[in-house]
Amino acid sequence: MPVTDLKADWMPLEANAKSIASQYPEPLVTLSEGDVPAFVLRGAYPITDCRTLIDRFEQRGYFS
């Protein structure tokens, strides 16, 4: 898709999991269809576990 076809208002949705689930009953379908570019769930993952999560992402090559 050419860049000119992107929606100007195509912004990530920031909310808690319960709000997202009530608004989007099938959130992965919503993401895969491009209706929403991302769901931002602040504080959903304990801060003490974040380093382990980031290390796992790096090991799997998600940042390369």
PDB file of N, CA, C, O and CB in Angstrom:
ATOM      1  N   MET A   1       0.846  -1.164   0.000  1.00  0.00           N
ATOM      2  CA  MET A   1       0.000   0.000   0.000  1.00  0.00           C
ATOM      3  C   MET A   1       0.898   1.235   0.000  1.00  0.00           C
ATOM      4  O   MET A   1       1.804   1.340   0.826  1.00  0.00           O
ATOM      5  CB  MET A   1      -0.966  -0.007   1.218  1.00  0.00           C
ATOM      6  N   PRO A   2       0.655   2.164  -0.912  1.00  0.00           N
ATOM      7  CA  PRO A   2       1.447   3.396  -0.916  1.00  0.00           C
ATOM      8  C   PRO A   2       1.217   4.205   0.353  1.00  0.00           C
ATOM      9  O   PRO A   2       0.138   4.164   0.943  1.00  0.00           O
ATOM     10  CB  PRO A   2       1.109   4.244  -2.143  1.00  0.00           C
ATOM     11  N   VAL A   3       2.232   4.931   0.758  1.00  0.00           N
ATOM     12  CA  VAL A   3       2.154   5.733   1.973  1.00  0.00           C
ATOM     13  C   VAL A   3       0.983   6.699   1.917  1.00  0.00           C
ATOM     14  O   VAL A   3       0.385   6.997   2.951  1.00  0.00           O
ATOM     15  CB  VAL A   3       3.453   6.498   2.191  1.00  0.00           C
ATOM     16  N   THR A   4       0.650   7.186   0.757  1.00  0.00           N
ATOM     17  CA  THR A   4      -0.450   8.149   0.629  1.00  0.00           C
ATOM     18  C   THR A   4      -1.802   7.549   0.980  1.00  0.00           C
ATOM     19  O   THR A   4      -2.755   8.288   1.228  1.00  0.00           O
ATOM     20  CB  THR A   4      -0.496   8.694  -0.777  1.00  0.00           C
ATOM     21  N   ASP A   5      -1.907   6.214   1.007  1.00  0.00           N
ATOM     22  CA  ASP A   5      -3.174   5.562   1.326  1.00  0.00           C
ATOM     23  C   ASP A   5      -3.392   5.382   2.824  1.00  0.00           C
ATOM     24  O   ASP A   5      -4.478   4.978   3.238  1.00  0.00           O
ATOM     25  CB  ASP A   5      -3.241   4.223   0.647  1.00  0.00           C
ATOM     26  N   LEU A   6      -2.394   5.669   3.635  1.00  0.00           N
ATOM     27  CA  LEU A   6      -2.535   5.487   5.076  1.00  0.00           C
ATOM     28  C   LEU A   6      -3.494   6.510   5.659  1.00  0.00           C
ATOM     29  O   LEU A   6      -3.538   7.659   5.221  1.00  0.00           O
ATOM     30  CB  LEU A   6      -1.177   5.588   5.765  1.00  0.00           C
ATOM     31  N   LYS A   7      -4.258   6.079   6.649  1.00  0.00           N
ATOM     32  CA  LYS A   7      -5.183   6.984   7.323  1.00  0.00           C
ATOM     33  C   LYS A   7      -4.387   7.955   8.185  1.00  0.00           C
ATOM     34  O   LYS A   7      -3.477   7.544   8.906  1.00  0.00           O
ATOM     35  CB  LYS A   7      -6.213   6.196   8.182  1.00  0.00           C
ATOM     36  N   ALA A   8      -4.720   9.221   8.117  1.00  0.00           N
ATOM     37  CA  ALA A   8      -4.033  10.235   8.913  1.00  0.00           C
ATOM     38  C   ALA A   8      -4.322  10.051  10.396  1.00  0.00           C
ATOM     39  O   ALA A   8      -3.506  10.421  11.240  1.00  0.00           O
ATOM     40  CB  ALA A   8      -4.448  11.638   8.467  1.00  0.00           C
ATOM     41  N   ASP A   9      -5.466   9.489  10.714  1.00  0.00           N
ATOM     42  CA  ASP A   9      -5.856   9.310  12.116  1.00  0.00           C
ATOM     43  C   ASP A   9      -5.588   7.899  12.626  1.00  0.00           C
ATOM     44  O   ASP A   9      -6.155   7.490  13.639  1.00  0.00           O
ATOM     45  CB  ASP A   9      -7.323   9.637  12.288  1.00  0.00           C
ATOM     46  N   TRP A  10      -4.745   7.167  11.949  1.00  0.00           N
ATOM     47  CA  TRP A  10      -4.448   5.773  12.306  1.00  0.00           C
ATOM     48  C   TRP A  10      -3.481   5.775  13.483  1.00  0.00           C
ATOM     49  O   TRP A  10      -2.265   5.710  13.303  1.00  0.00           O
ATOM     50  CB  TRP A  10      -3.846   4.983  11.087  1.00  0.00           C
ATOM     51  N   MET A  11      -4.033   5.850  14.680  1.00  0.00           N
ATOM     52  CA  MET A  11      -3.251   5.982  15.903  1.00  0.00           C
ATOM     53  C   MET A  11      -3.439   4.756  16.787  1.00  0.00           C
ATOM     54  O   MET A  11      -4.513   4.155  16.790  1.00  0.00           O
ATOM     55  CB  MET A  11      -3.647   7.257  16.664  1.00  0.00           C
ATOM     56  N   PRO A  12      -2.402   4.380  17.540  1.00  0.00           N
ATOM     57  CA  PRO A  12      -2.562   3.289  18.501  1.00  0.00           C
ATOM     58  C   PRO A  12      -3.638   3.637  19.532  1.00  0.00           C
ATOM     59  O   PRO A  12      -3.847   4.807  19.852  1.00  0.00           O
ATOM     60  CB  PRO A  12      -1.221   2.989  19.206  1.00  0.00           C
ATOM     61  N   LEU A  13      -4.300   2.635  20.034  1.00  0.00           N
ATOM     62  CA  LEU A  13      -5.316   2.829  21.055  1.00  0.00           C
ATOM     63  C   LEU A  13      -4.695   2.494  22.405  1.00  0.00           C
ATOM     64  O   LEU A  13      -4.232   1.374  22.618  1.00  0.00           O
ATOM     65  CB  LEU A  13      -6.580   1.952  20.777  1.00  0.00           C
ATOM     66  N   GLU A  14      -4.686   3.452  23.307  1.00  0.00           N
ATOM     67  CA  GLU A  14      -4.151   3.237  24.647  1.00  0.00           C
ATOM     68  C   GLU A  14      -5.308   3.103  25.621  1.00  0.00           C
ATOM     69  O   GLU A  14      -6.116   4.020  25.774  1.00  0.00           O
ATOM     70  CB  GLU A  14      -3.204   4.396  25.068  1.00  0.00           C
ATOM     71  N   ALA A  15      -5.381   1.947  26.282  1.00  0.00           N
ATOM     72  CA  ALA A  15      -6.465   1.676  27.231  1.00  0.00           C
ATOM     73  C   ALA A  15      -6.073   0.471  28.075  1.00  0.00           C
ATOM     74  O   ALA A  15      -5.027  -0.142  27.859  1.00  0.00           O
ATOM     75  CB  ALA A  15      -7.825   1.424  26.491  1.00  0.00           C
ATOM     76  N   ASN A  16      -6.921   0.144  29.032  1.00  0.00           N
ATOM     77  CA  ASN A  16      -6.667  -1.080  29.790  1.00  0.00           C
ATOM     78  C   ASN A  16      -7.277  -2.259  29.038  1.00  0.00           C
ATOM     79  O   ASN A  16      -8.095  -2.075  28.136  1.00  0.00           O
ATOM     80  CB  ASN A  16      -7.250  -0.980  31.237  1.00  0.00           C
ATOM     81  N   ALA A  17      -6.876  -3.461  29.415  1.00  0.00           N
ATOM     82  CA  ALA A  17      -7.300  -4.659  28.690  1.00  0.00           C
ATOM     83  C   ALA A  17      -8.821  -4.825  28.687  1.00  0.00           C
ATOM     84  O   ALA A  17      -9.398  -5.243  27.683  1.00  0.00           O
ATOM     85  CB  ALA A  17      -6.651  -5.892  29.301  1.00  0.00           C
ATOM     86  N   LYS A  18      -9.459  -4.502  29.792  1.00  0.00           N
ATOM     87  CA  LYS A  18     -10.914  -4.663  29.874  1.00  0.00           C
ATOM     88  C   LYS A  18     -11.629  -3.729  28.891  1.00  0.00           C
ATOM     89  O   LYS A  18     -12.591  -4.132  28.237  1.00  0.00           O
ATOM     90  CB  LYS A  18     -11.401  -4.390  31.310  1.00  0.00           C
ATOM     91  N   SER A  19     -11.162  -2.498  28.790  1.00  0.00           N
ATOM     92  CA  SER A  19     -11.761  -1.540  27.851  1.00  0.00           C
ATOM     93  C   SER A  19     -11.567  -1.977  26.409  1.00  0.00           C
ATOM     94  O   SER A  19     -12.485  -1.894  25.594  1.00  0.00           O
ATOM     95  CB  SER A  19     -11.164  -0.151  28.053  1.00  0.00           C
ATOM     96  N   ILE A  20     -10.363  -2.442  26.103  1.00  0.00           N
ATOM     97  CA  ILE A  20     -10.081  -2.904  24.734  1.00  0.00           C
ATOM     98  C   ILE A  20     -10.965  -4.093  24.400  1.00  0.00           C
ATOM     99  O   ILE A  20     -11.554  -4.150  23.320  1.00  0.00           O
ATOM    100  CB  ILE A  20      -8.584  -3.283  24.571  1.00  0.00           C
ATOM    101  N   ALA A  21     -11.059  -5.043  25.323  1.00  0.00           N
ATOM    102  CA  ALA A  21     -11.876  -6.239  25.075  1.00  0.00           C
ATOM    103  C   ALA A  21     -13.345  -5.903  24.886  1.00  0.00           C
ATOM    104  O   ALA A  21     -14.033  -6.544  24.092  1.00  0.00           O
ATOM    105  CB  ALA A  21     -11.725  -7.222  26.221  1.00  0.00           C
ATOM    106  N   SER A  22     -13.833  -4.899  25.612  1.00  0.00           N
ATOM    107  CA  SER A  22     -15.244  -4.547  25.450  1.00  0.00           C
ATOM    108  C   SER A  22     -15.491  -3.814  24.133  1.00  0.00           C
ATOM    109  O   SER A  22     -16.564  -3.938  23.542  1.00  0.00           O
ATOM    110  CB  SER A  22     -15.710  -3.683  26.622  1.00  0.00           C
ATOM    111  N   GLN A  23     -14.505  -3.057  23.677  1.00  0.00           N
ATOM    112  CA  GLN A  23     -14.657  -2.305  22.428  1.00  0.00           C
ATOM    113  C   GLN A  23     -14.307  -3.153  21.202  1.00  0.00           C
ATOM    114  O   GLN A  23     -14.879  -2.977  20.126  1.00  0.00           O
ATOM    115  CB  GLN A  23     -13.780  -1.056  22.460  1.00  0.00           C
ATOM    116  N   TYR A  24     -13.362  -4.068  21.385  1.00  0.00           N
ATOM    117  CA  TYR A  24     -12.889  -4.932  20.290  1.00  0.00           C
ATOM    118  C   TYR A  24     -12.899  -6.379  20.773  1.00  0.00           C
ATOM    119  O   TYR A  24     -11.881  -6.851  21.279  1.00  0.00           O
ATOM    120  CB  TYR A  24     -11.448  -4.514  19.810  1.00  0.00           C
ATOM    121  N   PRO A  25     -14.011  -7.097  20.636  1.00  0.00           N
ATOM    122  CA  PRO A  25     -14.121  -8.465  21.142  1.00  0.00           C
ATOM    123  C   PRO A  25     -13.083  -9.431  20.546  1.00  0.00           C
ATOM    124  O   PRO A  25     -12.737 -10.433  21.171  1.00  0.00           O
ATOM    125  CB  PRO A  25     -15.503  -8.987  20.863  1.00  0.00           C
ATOM    126  N   GLU A  26     -12.595  -9.129  19.347  1.00  0.00           N
ATOM    127  CA  GLU A  26     -11.555  -9.947  18.705  1.00  0.00           C
ATOM    128  C   GLU A  26     -10.379  -9.031  18.370  1.00  0.00           C
ATOM    129  O   GLU A  26     -10.186  -8.676  17.207  1.00  0.00           O
ATOM    130  CB  GLU A  26     -12.103 -10.670  17.407  1.00  0.00           C
ATOM    131  N   PRO A  27      -9.584  -8.643  19.388  1.00  0.00           N
ATOM    132  CA  PRO A  27      -8.528  -7.651  19.168  1.00  0.00           C
ATOM    133  C   PRO A  27      -7.454  -8.065  18.162  1.00  0.00           C
ATOM    134  O   PRO A  27      -6.923  -7.211  17.451  1.00  0.00           O
ATOM    135  CB  PRO A  27      -7.875  -7.345  20.462  1.00  0.00           C
ATOM    136  N   LEU A  28      -7.125  -9.348  18.089  1.00  0.00           N
ATOM    137  CA  LEU A  28      -6.116  -9.768  17.110  1.00  0.00           C
ATOM    138  C   LEU A  28      -6.634  -9.643  15.685  1.00  0.00           C
ATOM    139  O   LEU A  28      -5.873  -9.318  14.774  1.00  0.00           O
ATOM    140  CB  LEU A  28      -5.683 -11.208  17.377  1.00  0.00           C
ATOM    141  N   VAL A  29      -7.909  -9.897  15.489  1.00  0.00           N
ATOM    142  CA  VAL A  29      -8.526  -9.700  14.169  1.00  0.00           C
ATOM    143  C   VAL A  29      -8.501  -8.212  13.826  1.00  0.00           C
ATOM    144  O   VAL A  29      -8.184  -7.830  12.700  1.00  0.00           O
ATOM    145  CB  VAL A  29      -9.996 -10.250  14.143  1.00  0.00           C
ATOM    146  N   THR A  30      -8.836  -7.384  14.803  1.00  0.00           N
ATOM    147  CA  THR A  30      -8.817  -5.934  14.604  1.00  0.00           C
ATOM    148  C   THR A  30      -7.434  -5.471  14.156  1.00  0.00           C
ATOM    149  O   THR A  30      -7.310  -4.675  13.226  1.00  0.00           O
ATOM    150  CB  THR A  30      -9.228  -5.206  15.896  1.00  0.00           C
ATOM    151  N   LEU A  31      -6.395  -5.976  14.825  1.00  0.00           N
ATOM    152  CA  LEU A  31      -5.027  -5.616  14.447  1.00  0.00           C
ATOM    153  C   LEU A  31      -4.677  -6.148  13.060  1.00  0.00           C
ATOM    154  O   LEU A  31      -4.107  -5.425  12.243  1.00  0.00           O
ATOM    155  CB  LEU A  31      -4.031  -6.153  15.478  1.00  0.00           C
ATOM    156  N   SER A  32      -5.016  -7.401  12.795  1.00  0.00           N
ATOM    157  CA  SER A  32      -4.642  -8.010  11.509  1.00  0.00           C
ATOM    158  C   SER A  32      -5.350  -7.356  10.334  1.00  0.00           C
ATOM    159  O   SER A  32      -4.826  -7.353   9.220  1.00  0.00           O
ATOM    160  CB  SER A  32      -4.954  -9.497  11.523  1.00  0.00           C
ATOM    161  N   GLU A  33      -6.527  -6.805  10.565  1.00  0.00           N
ATOM    162  CA  GLU A  33      -7.265  -6.127   9.493  1.00  0.00           C
ATOM    163  C   GLU A  33      -6.861  -4.666   9.342  1.00  0.00           C
ATOM    164  O   GLU A  33      -7.316  -3.978   8.428  1.00  0.00           O
ATOM    165  CB  GLU A  33      -8.756  -6.215   9.754  1.00  0.00           C
ATOM    166  N   GLY A  34      -5.996  -4.195  10.253  1.00  0.00           N
ATOM    167  CA  GLY A  34      -5.489  -2.831  10.151  1.00  0.00           C
ATOM    168  C   GLY A  34      -6.437  -1.762  10.630  1.00  0.00           C
ATOM    169  O   GLY A  34      -6.240  -0.581  10.345  1.00  0.00           O
ATOM    170  N   ASP A  35      -7.469  -2.162  11.358  1.00  0.00           N
ATOM    171  CA  ASP A  35      -8.409  -1.159  11.884  1.00  0.00           C
ATOM    172  C   ASP A  35      -7.747  -0.294  12.952  1.00  0.00           C
ATOM    173  O   ASP A  35      -8.062   0.888  13.086  1.00  0.00           O
ATOM    174  CB  ASP A  35      -9.660  -1.846  12.465  1.00  0.00           C
ATOM    175  N   VAL A  36      -6.839  -0.884  13.703  1.00  0.00           N
ATOM    176  CA  VAL A  36      -6.062  -0.209  14.741  1.00  0.00           C
ATOM    177  C   VAL A  36      -4.622  -0.683  14.566  1.00  0.00           C
ATOM    178  O   VAL A  36      -4.397  -1.884  14.416  1.00  0.00           O
ATOM    179  CB  VAL A  36      -6.617  -0.518  16.205  1.00  0.00           C
ATOM    180  N   PRO A  37      -3.629   0.228  14.581  1.00  0.00           N
ATOM    181  CA  PRO A  37      -2.250  -0.221  14.364  1.00  0.00           C
ATOM    182  C   PRO A  37      -1.642  -0.913  15.573  1.00  0.00           C
ATOM    183  O   PRO A  37      -0.732  -1.729  15.419  1.00  0.00           O
ATOM    184  CB  PRO A  37      -1.392   0.948  13.983  1.00  0.00           C
ATOM    185  N   ALA A  38      -2.127  -0.603  16.786  1.00  0.00           N
ATOM    186  CA  ALA A  38      -1.579  -1.206  17.999  1.00  0.00           C
ATOM    187  C   ALA A  38      -2.477  -0.907  19.175  1.00  0.00           C
ATOM    188  O   ALA A  38      -3.185   0.099  19.203  1.00  0.00           O
ATOM    189  CB  ALA A  38      -0.157  -0.698  18.273  1.00  0.00           C
ATOM    190  N   PHE A  39      -2.435  -1.802  20.144  1.00  0.00           N
ATOM    191  CA  PHE A  39      -3.068  -1.566  21.427  1.00  0.00           C
ATOM    192  C   PHE A  39      -1.950  -1.338  22.432  1.00  0.00           C
ATOM    193  O   PHE A  39      -1.033  -2.152  22.531  1.00  0.00           O
ATOM    194  CB  PHE A  39      -4.000  -2.761  21.851  1.00  0.00           C
ATOM    195  N   VAL A  40      -2.014  -0.254  23.170  1.00  0.00           N
ATOM    196  CA  VAL A  40      -1.004   0.067  24.178  1.00  0.00           C
ATOM    197  C   VAL A  40      -1.613  -0.205  25.545  1.00  0.00           C
ATOM    198  O   VAL A  40      -2.606   0.410  25.934  1.00  0.00           O
ATOM    199  CB  VAL A  40      -0.518   1.559  24.058  1.00  0.00           C
ATOM    200  N   LEU A  41      -0.999  -1.140  26.268  1.00  0.00           N
ATOM    201  CA  LEU A  41      -1.478  -1.531  27.592  1.00  0.00           C
ATOM    202  C   LEU A  41      -0.413  -1.151  28.612  1.00  0.00           C
ATOM    203  O   LEU A  41       0.435  -1.973  28.961  1.00  0.00           O
ATOM    204  CB  LEU A  41      -1.800  -3.064  27.655  1.00  0.00           C
ATOM    205  N   ARG A  42      -0.451   0.059  29.082  1.00  0.00           N
ATOM    206  CA  ARG A  42       0.540   0.524  30.053  1.00  0.00           C
ATOM    207  C   ARG A  42       0.349  -0.175  31.391  1.00  0.00           C
ATOM    208  O   ARG A  42      -0.764  -0.296  31.903  1.00  0.00           O
ATOM    209  CB  ARG A  42       0.448   2.046  30.233  1.00  0.00           C
ATOM    210  N   GLY A  43       1.480  -0.634  31.945  1.00  0.00           N
ATOM    211  CA  GLY A  43       1.445  -1.280  33.251  1.00  0.00           C
ATOM    212  C   GLY A  43       0.873  -2.683  33.241  1.00  0.00           C
ATOM    213  O   GLY A  43       0.637  -3.254  34.306  1.00  0.00           O
ATOM    214  N   ALA A  44       0.644  -3.253  32.073  1.00  0.00           N
ATOM    215  CA  ALA A  44       0.058  -4.589  31.990  1.00  0.00           C
ATOM    216  C   ALA A  44       1.062  -5.681  32.333  1.00  0.00           C
ATOM    217  O   ALA A  44       0.674  -6.791  32.697  1.00  0.00           O
ATOM    218  CB  ALA A  44      -0.498  -4.825  30.602  1.00  0.00           C
ATOM    219  N   TYR A  45       2.327  -5.376  32.221  1.00  0.00           N
ATOM    220  CA  TYR A  45       3.390  -6.340  32.497  1.00  0.00           C
ATOM    221  C   TYR A  45       4.181  -5.812  33.689  1.00  0.00           C
ATOM    222  O   TYR A  45       4.627  -4.665  33.659  1.00  0.00           O
ATOM    223  CB  TYR A  45       4.320  -6.562  31.238  1.00  0.00           C
ATOM    224  N   PRO A  46       4.368  -6.611  34.737  1.00  0.00           N
ATOM    225  CA  PRO A  46       5.083  -6.115  35.926  1.00  0.00           C
ATOM    226  C   PRO A  46       6.477  -5.585  35.579  1.00  0.00           C
ATOM    227  O   PRO A  46       7.236  -6.228  34.853  1.00  0.00           O
ATOM    228  CB  PRO A  46       5.202  -7.230  36.970  1.00  0.00           C
ATOM    229  N   ILE A  47       6.793  -4.424  36.100  1.00  0.00           N
ATOM    230  CA  ILE A  47       8.071  -3.772  35.798  1.00  0.00           C
ATOM    231  C   ILE A  47       9.261  -4.662  36.125  1.00  0.00           C
ATOM    232  O   ILE A  47      10.283  -4.614  35.441  1.00  0.00           O
ATOM    233  CB  ILE A  47       8.186  -2.467  36.563  1.00  0.00           C
ATOM    234  N   THR A  48       9.132  -5.464  37.157  1.00  0.00           N
ATOM    235  CA  THR A  48      10.243  -6.336  37.559  1.00  0.00           C
ATOM    236  C   THR A  48      10.528  -7.415  36.513  1.00  0.00           C
ATOM    237  O   THR A  48      11.629  -7.964  36.477  1.00  0.00           O
ATOM    238  CB  THR A  48       9.935  -6.991  38.906  1.00  0.00           C
ATOM    239  N   ASP A  49       9.557  -7.719  35.674  1.00  0.00           N
ATOM    240  CA  ASP A  49       9.734  -8.749  34.645  1.00  0.00           C
ATOM    241  C   ASP A  49      10.069  -8.179  33.272  1.00  0.00           C
ATOM    242  O   ASP A  49      10.340  -8.937  32.341  1.00  0.00           O
ATOM    243  CB  ASP A  49       8.488  -9.583  34.544  1.00  0.00           C
ATOM    244  N   CYS A  50      10.053  -6.862  33.136  1.00  0.00           N
ATOM    245  CA  CYS A  50      10.266  -6.244  31.823  1.00  0.00           C
ATOM    246  C   CYS A  50      11.644  -6.564  31.235  1.00  0.00           C
ATOM    247  O   CYS A  50      11.746  -6.828  30.037  1.00  0.00           O
ATOM    248  CB  CYS A  50      10.099  -4.739  31.931  1.00  0.00           C
ATOM    249  N   ARG A  51      12.691  -6.545  32.041  1.00  0.00           N
ATOM    250  CA  ARG A  51      14.040  -6.825  31.521  1.00  0.00           C
ATOM    251  C   ARG A  51      14.101  -8.219  30.909  1.00  0.00           C
ATOM    252  O   ARG A  51      14.688  -8.406  29.843  1.00  0.00           O
ATOM    253  CB  ARG A  51      15.096  -6.691  32.642  1.00  0.00           C
ATOM    254  N   THR A  52      13.497  -9.198  31.582  1.00  0.00           N
ATOM    255  CA  THR A  52      13.474 -10.570  31.064  1.00  0.00           C
ATOM    256  C   THR A  52      12.722 -10.630  29.737  1.00  0.00           C
ATOM    257  O   THR A  52      13.142 -11.319  28.807  1.00  0.00           O
ATOM    258  CB  THR A  52      12.825 -11.526  32.088  1.00  0.00           C
ATOM    259  N   LEU A  53      11.622  -9.913  29.660  1.00  0.00           N
ATOM    260  CA  LEU A  53      10.837  -9.884  28.428  1.00  0.00           C
ATOM    261  C   LEU A  53      11.637  -9.270  27.281  1.00  0.00           C
ATOM    262  O   LEU A  53      11.657  -9.810  26.174  1.00  0.00           O
ATOM    263  CB  LEU A  53       9.538  -9.100  28.643  1.00  0.00           C
ATOM    264  N   ILE A  54      12.295  -8.140  27.547  1.00  0.00           N
ATOM    265  CA  ILE A  54      13.102  -7.483  26.513  1.00  0.00           C
ATOM    266  C   ILE A  54      14.260  -8.379  26.091  1.00  0.00           C
ATOM    267  O   ILE A  54      14.567  -8.468  24.902  1.00  0.00           O
ATOM    268  CB  ILE A  54      13.635  -6.127  27.018  1.00  0.00           C
ATOM    269  N   ASP A  55      14.908  -9.044  27.048  1.00  0.00           N
ATOM    270  CA  ASP A  55      15.992  -9.983  26.716  1.00  0.00           C
ATOM    271  C   ASP A  55      15.487 -11.086  25.796  1.00  0.00           C
ATOM    272  O   ASP A  55      16.167 -11.456  24.838  1.00  0.00           O
ATOM    273  CB  ASP A  55      16.591 -10.600  27.998  1.00  0.00           C
ATOM    274  N   ARG A  56      14.303 -11.611  26.079  1.00  0.00           N
ATOM    275  CA  ARG A  56      13.719 -12.665  25.244  1.00  0.00           C
ATOM    276  C   ARG A  56      13.451 -12.144  23.832  1.00  0.00           C
ATOM    277  O   ARG A  56      13.720 -12.841  22.854  1.00  0.00           O
ATOM    278  CB  ARG A  56      12.411 -13.194  25.874  1.00  0.00           C
ATOM    279  N   PHE A  57      12.931 -10.937  23.722  1.00  0.00           N
ATOM    280  CA  PHE A  57      12.694 -10.343  22.405  1.00  0.00           C
ATOM    281  C   PHE A  57      14.001 -10.193  21.637  1.00  0.00           C
ATOM    282  O   PHE A  57      14.057 -10.485  20.443  1.00  0.00           O
ATOM    283  CB  PHE A  57      12.003  -8.978  22.546  1.00  0.00           C
ATOM    284  N   GLU A  58      15.045  -9.741  22.313  1.00  0.00           N
ATOM    285  CA  GLU A  58      16.356  -9.575  21.673  1.00  0.00           C
ATOM    286  C   GLU A  58      16.905 -10.916  21.202  1.00  0.00           C
ATOM    287  O   GLU A  58      17.433 -11.011  20.094  1.00  0.00           O
ATOM    288  CB  GLU A  58      17.351  -8.910  22.641  1.00  0.00           C
ATOM    289  N   GLN A  59      16.787 -11.955  22.027  1.00  0.00           N
ATOM    290  CA  GLN A  59      17.262 -13.291  21.667  1.00  0.00           C
ATOM    291  C   GLN A  59      16.544 -13.824  20.426  1.00  0.00           C
ATOM    292  O   GLN A  59      17.131 -14.547  19.621  1.00  0.00           O
ATOM    293  CB  GLN A  59      17.067 -14.256  22.841  1.00  0.00           C
ATOM    294  N   ARG A  60      15.301 -13.469  20.287  1.00  0.00           N
ATOM    295  CA  ARG A  60      14.519 -13.946  19.142  1.00  0.00           C
ATOM    296  C   ARG A  60      14.680 -13.055  17.914  1.00  0.00           C
ATOM    297  O   ARG A  60      14.083 -13.318  16.870  1.00  0.00           O
ATOM    298  CB  ARG A  60      13.051 -14.031  19.518  1.00  0.00           C
ATOM    299  N   GLY A  61      15.481 -12.008  18.039  1.00  0.00           N
ATOM    300  CA  GLY A  61      15.774 -11.161  16.895  1.00  0.00           C
ATOM    301  C   GLY A  61      14.696 -10.140  16.560  1.00  0.00           C
ATOM    302  O   GLY A  61      14.670  -9.630  15.440  1.00  0.00           O
ATOM    303  N   TYR A  62      13.816  -9.831  17.487  1.00  0.00           N
ATOM    304  CA  TYR A  62      12.730  -8.906  17.201  1.00  0.00           C
ATOM    305  C   TYR A  62      13.206  -7.470  16.993  1.00  0.00           C
ATOM    306  O   TYR A  62      12.474  -6.651  16.438  1.00  0.00           O
ATOM    307  CB  TYR A  62      11.729  -8.945  18.315  1.00  0.00           C
ATOM    308  N   PHE A  63      14.420  -7.161  17.430  1.00  0.00           N
ATOM    309  CA  PHE A  63      14.923  -5.796  17.310  1.00  0.00           C
ATOM    310  C   PHE A  63      15.991  -5.656  16.237  1.00  0.00           C
ATOM    311  O   PHE A  63      16.630  -4.609  16.127  1.00  0.00           O
ATOM    312  CB  PHE A  63      15.475  -5.336  18.629  1.00  0.00           C
ATOM    313  N   SER A  64      16.188  -6.709  15.442  1.00  0.00           N
ATOM    314  CA  SER A  64      17.227  -6.580  14.403  1.00  0.00           C
ATOM    315  C   SER A  64      16.640  -6.306  13.052  1.00  0.00           C
ATOM    316  O   SER A  64      17.377  -6.171  12.074  1.00  0.00           O
ATOM    317  CB  SER A  64      18.070  -7.828  14.334  1.00  0.00           C
TER     318      SER A  64
END
